[in-house]
Amino acid sequence: MATRKQVIYCRLLYNGLLYLRMLCGCADRATAEELAGFQREFEIGSEQANFLHNVHLSILEPEYLDNDITFVNFAFPCHIERLGDRLDSDTAALMLEFYEGVPEALRPRLSWHPGEAFRLLAAQGRA
């Protein structure tokens, strides 16, 4: 049975891959003019891929590992900053749940901590 950590990783991957699939599908049928209008979407797609590119290192491990702490400390703040107001509440909720699942023994290694605005966004995703 999958742990909650693994389930969250799967949901993040699923959402990210769906977005990338949609983006590639639109780009495949778009004219040159339309492609120019997709610039911001391509930047978001690139960030989605960047955010998830190391998930494969620990998704199969049920417990939190070094890679998971690195994911929180580096990938989370970069993702939040790069997406800005495009970060959706469902992803924020998953990220917060992942953060909150870090075991007590590993918590001192966390350098990123969610602020109030992030927690409010995540709460919208849980509703």
Buried (B, 14 or more C-beta within 10 A) or exposed (E): EEEEBBBBBEBBBEBBEEBBEEBEEEBEEEEEEEEEEBEEBEEBBEBBEEBBEBBEBBBEBEEBBEBBBBBBBEBBBBBBEBBEEEBBBBBBBBBBBBBEBBEEEBEEEEEBEBEEEBEEBBEEBEE
